[in-house]
Amino acid sequence: MASPKPIPSYTRIGMRVTAVLLVVLGVFLARNCSRSVYYGLTTPENELDSLFQRGYEEGLRQGRGESTGGSGYESGNPGLENAYQKGFRKGWDEGRSNRQ
């Protein structure tokens, strides 16, 4: 019976690099999910509604072609950013449809 061939060094290096990349990707994914769950549980509903409304108004103005001068909303809270973006997109769509 023949002895099995050893795994080439480039294959072993590739497997290690792949494992490291998968671990790093898993850490980033777990961090993002845990932040979303944490902020989703601790953010008051009225704050989400106010950010949605603010995004809606700015999107509506920009959709009509008016300049708002704002650069959007940025924070460390992904729930608030998501609410703002949803409102902005809804306002933008309505502003563009009313403009045409």
Secondary structure, DSSP 8 states (H G I E B T S, - for coil): --------HHHHHHHHHHHHHHHHHHHHHHHHHHHHHHHHHHS-HHHHHHHHHHHHHHHHHHHHT----------S-HHHHHHHHHHHHHHHHHHHHHH-
